[in-house]
Amino acid sequence: MSAPDFVVAIPARFSSSRLPGKPLGLIGGEPMVVHVARRALAAGARQAWVATDDVRIAQALDGVEGIQVAMTAATHASGTDRLAECAAIAGWRDDTIVVNLQGDEPFAPAAGIRAVAAALVEQATPMATLATPVSTAADLFDPNVVKVVRDAQGRALYFSRAPLPWPRDAFAVDRTVLPQGQHWLRHIGIYAYRAGFLRQFAAMPAGRLEQIESLEQLRVLEAGHAIAVGLSPAPFPPGIDTAEDLARANAWLAAQ
């Protein structure tokens, strides 16, 4: 199925505990937020919006063709809340498909952005996201690598920082390698939903599981809504959270 008509919204707050001013970090001489916005346009988004709380980020996007900026409140607790305000500013109808592309994904593949929008329509769920296979035991045990377990229809059963599912017999012998024939999935933090559900999501109280795992998407599952989980058709390079990540991104771009 080809990608449906969709818009992309990019939450980009200035504050970051590990990399202050992260959206303005330079990659190849341009702010990271500009790279992310261009990835949205390259994917074929009908509109690409950056939702920010800081005028410096808005100024960095001046003159970038095709990008619109929503100045949102600095008090939002999450990117979802910020995008709900963006949806109101942009005036999107309830049935508009919105792809939430994180502001620290400057190399997000266009095919992946399209795939999450397609998964939303194909599965007819309120929300969709992507995953990719876990390739090493180190990633499986890394709490910063979020795992997702799907049902037979490709919908999320659970998201966790823990190594799920747990291969009891194999790990009783050796936890340094992944057992053969098993297929763990790493969650990729890109989402699609219709604007009406985005507003509903932002209005939901934080769930118990969300608070335990510090994973906002668990709020949706705990409230009884389905999340489609598609397999990404292209690799998503790691997002940028630290100065070291930013240096690696510059080195990677220079090598291309």
Protein Blocks (a to p, Z undefined) as FASTA:
>chain_A
ZZddddddddddfbdfklghklmpceehiafklmmmmmmmmnopabdcdddfbfklmmmm
goiahiacddddfkbfbfklmmmmmmmmnopafklccddddfklmkbcfklmmmmmmmmm
mnopabdcdddddfbfklmmmmklccddddfkopafbdcfbdcdddfklmmmockbcceh
iacddddfbddddfklmmmmmmpccdfklmmnopaklmmmmnopacdddddfbdcddddf
bfklmmmmmmmmmmZZ
